[in-house]
Amino acid sequence: MQEYEKVLEQLIRMVQPEKLILYGTKRDVATGTVKDIDVCLVAETPDKSTLERELYLSIDSDVSFDIIIYRPVEWETLIEDHQSFAHRILEKGTVVYERQA
């Protein structure tokens, strides 16, 4: 398992999101190893900023990661807007995890 996959697993375990989307990766040219990931979490949370801060402080990894968090209601609204960043994430990204209803 690659280091970035461990980060994704930790995010899923800690947040239990409705959806986790990987929408960007940067690799080391020489080794092909993933060095940076961009992740979108769709999760119900009272305070997105606090959750984001907790995740950055809790996850120790050699892989850099950037997180964007949407609440489910925000997500559903924004993915309908073809000009929104959320729509672009959904189009270009890979759904890594989706909670079963």
C-alpha positions as a Markdown table, in Angstrom:
| # | Residue | x | y | z |
|---|---|---|---|---|
| 1 | Met | 0.0 | 0.0 | 0.0 |
| 2 | Gln | 1.4 | 3.4 | -1.0 |
| 3 | Glu | 1.7 | 6.2 | 1.6 |
| 4 | Tyr | -1.1 | 8.3 | 0.0 |
| 5 | Glu | -3.5 | 5.4 | 0.3 |
| 6 | Lys | -2.8 | 5.3 | 4.0 |
| 7 | Val | -3.8 | 9.0 | 4.2 |
| 8 | Leu | -7.0 | 8.2 | 2.4 |
| 9 | Glu | -7.8 | 5.3 | 4.7 |
| 10 | Gln | -7.2 | 7.6 | 7.8 |
| 11 | Leu | -9.5 | 10.3 | 6.4 |
| 12 | Ile | -12.2 | 7.7 | 5.8 |
| 13 | Arg | -11.8 | 6.2 | 9.3 |
| 14 | Met | -11.7 | 9.6 | 11.1 |
| 15 | Val | -14.4 | 11.4 | 9.2 |
| 16 | Gln | -16.7 | 8.6 | 7.9 |
| 17 | Pro | -17.7 | 10.9 | 5.0 |
| 18 | Glu | -20.5 | 10.3 | 2.6 |
| 19 | Lys | -18.0 | 10.6 | -0.2 |
| 20 | Leu | -14.2 | 11.0 | -0.6 |
| 21 | Ile | -12.9 | 12.1 | -4.0 |
| 22 | Leu | -9.3 | 12.2 | -5.1 |
| 23 | Tyr | -9.0 | 15.0 | -7.6 |
| 24 | Gly | -5.3 | 15.7 | -7.9 |
| 25 | Thr | -2.0 | 14.0 | -7.5 |
| 26 | Lys | 1.6 | 15.0 | -8.0 |
| 27 | Arg | 4.3 | 12.4 | -8.5 |
| 28 | Asp | 8.0 | 12.5 | -8.1 |
| 29 | Val | 9.4 | 12.5 | -11.6 |
| 30 | Ala | 12.3 | 10.2 | -10.8 |
| 31 | Thr | 10.5 | 7.5 | -8.8 |
| 32 | Gly | 6.8 | 7.9 | -9.8 |
| 33 | Thr | 5.9 | 8.0 | -6.1 |
| 34 | Val | 2.9 | 10.1 | -5.2 |
| 35 | Lys | 4.1 | 13.2 | -3.2 |
| 36 | Asp | 1.0 | 15.3 | -3.0 |
| 37 | Ile | -2.8 | 14.7 | -3.1 |
| 38 | Asp | -5.9 | 16.8 | -3.3 |
| 39 | Val | -8.9 | 15.4 | -1.6 |
| 40 | Cys | -12.5 | 16.4 | -1.4 |
| 41 | Leu | -14.6 | 15.2 | 1.5 |
| 42 | Val | -18.4 | 15.3 | 1.5 |
| 43 | Ala | -19.3 | 15.1 | 5.2 |
| 44 | Glu | -21.8 | 16.4 | 7.7 |
| 45 | Thr | -20.0 | 18.5 | 10.2 |
| 46 | Pro | -21.0 | 21.5 | 12.3 |
| 47 | Asp | -17.7 | 23.3 | 11.6 |
| 48 | Lys | -15.7 | 22.6 | 8.5 |
| 49 | Ser | -12.8 | 24.7 | 9.5 |
| 50 | Thr | -12.3 | 22.9 | 12.8 |
| 51 | Leu | -12.6 | 19.5 | 11.2 |
| 52 | Glu | -10.1 | 20.5 | 8.5 |
| 53 | Arg | -7.6 | 21.7 | 11.2 |
| 54 | Glu | -8.1 | 18.5 | 13.2 |
| 55 | Leu | -7.3 | 16.4 | 10.2 |
| 56 | Tyr | -4.2 | 18.3 | 9.3 |
| 57 | Leu | -2.9 | 18.0 | 12.9 |
| 58 | Ser | -3.8 | 14.4 | 13.3 |
| 59 | Ile | -2.5 | 12.8 | 10.1 |
| 60 | Asp | 1.3 | 12.4 | 9.9 |
| 61 | Ser | 2.5 | 11.5 | 6.5 |
| 62 | Asp | 5.3 | 12.0 | 4.1 |
| 63 | Val | 2.7 | 12.7 | 1.4 |
| 64 | Ser | 1.4 | 16.3 | 1.4 |
| 65 | Phe | -2.3 | 16.6 | 1.2 |
| 66 | Asp | -4.9 | 19.4 | 0.7 |
| 67 | Ile | -8.5 | 18.9 | 1.8 |
| 68 | Ile | -11.6 | 20.6 | 0.8 |
| 69 | Ile | -14.8 | 19.8 | 2.7 |
| 70 | Tyr | -18.4 | 20.2 | 1.6 |
| 71 | Arg | -21.5 | 19.5 | 3.6 |
| 72 | Pro | -23.9 | 17.2 | 1.7 |
| 73 | Val | -26.4 | 19.9 | 1.0 |
| 74 | Glu | -23.7 | 22.3 | -0.3 |
| 75 | Trp | -22.3 | 19.5 | -2.5 |
| 76 | Glu | -25.7 | 18.6 | -4.0 |
| 77 | Thr | -26.3 | 22.2 | -4.9 |
| 78 | Leu | -22.9 | 23.0 | -6.2 |
| 79 | Ile | -22.4 | 19.9 | -8.4 |
| 80 | Glu | -25.4 | 21.1 | -10.4 |
| 81 | Asp | -23.6 | 24.4 | -11.2 |
| 82 | His | -21.3 | 23.6 | -14.1 |
| 83 | Gln | -19.1 | 26.6 | -13.2 |
| 84 | Ser | -18.5 | 25.5 | -9.7 |
| 85 | Phe | -15.3 | 23.9 | -8.4 |
| 86 | Ala | -17.4 | 21.1 | -6.9 |
| 87 | His | -18.7 | 20.2 | -10.3 |
| 88 | Arg | -15.1 | 20.2 | -11.7 |
| 89 | Ile | -14.0 | 17.9 | -8.8 |
| 90 | Leu | -16.8 | 15.5 | -9.6 |
| 91 | Glu | -16.0 | 15.5 | -13.3 |
| 92 | Lys | -12.2 | 15.2 | -13.1 |
| 93 | Gly | -11.8 | 13.3 | -9.8 |
| 94 | Thr | -12.0 | 9.7 | -8.8 |
| 95 | Val | -14.5 | 8.6 | -6.1 |
| 96 | Val | -12.4 | 6.6 | -3.7 |
| 97 | Tyr | -15.1 | 6.0 | -1.1 |
| 98 | Glu | -18.9 | 6.4 | -1.0 |
| 99 | Arg | -20.9 | 5.4 | 2.0 |
| 100 | Gln | -23.6 | 2.9 | 1.3 |
| 101 | Ala | -27.1 | 4.1 | 2.3 |
